[in-house]
Amino acid sequence: MESTVVGTTQDPYAAARAELAALRQQVSGVSGCIIAGVDGLLLLHDILGRNDSEPHDLAALSAAANGIGRTTAGALRQGEFSECTIRNQRGYFAVYAIGDLALLAVLGDDGLNVARLHIEARAATARLLALLTLAPQPTAFS
């Protein structure tokens, strides 16, 4: 099944990959982005080569953050998980829900512009939801 909205037949996820690259380029301090399933499996990534982080590990960490966020949201009766940001001494890890089945995770250095990240990532998750909903279901890709 082809879709001109999503991308070419060679890479039906080209538009989703472009969203990840744009987010990394538009927000100062972003060193990489991934899309993962809520089960922690890596779907797509845009990680800079000099980054020591393994995309598959980031996918698993994003699922763990999603699990804690969903549990917290349920316990506090605050609705569905939307996003969380973890700040460490030398950087940030932010996770955003893309609907119910996927997650956008963003890795940033200590100079990350967090406010700008939230603005751009929230808009990107809406676009990614539309793109991934239209995309054919993969067997495996990264």
Secondary structure, 3 states (H helix, E strand, C coil): CCCCCCCCCCCCCHHHHHHHHHHHHHCCCEEEEEEEECCCCEEEEEECCCCCCCHHHHHHHHHHHHHHHHHHHHHHCCCCCCEEEEEECCEEEEEEEECCCEEEEEEEECCCCHHHHHHHHHHHHHHHHHHHHHCCCCCCCC
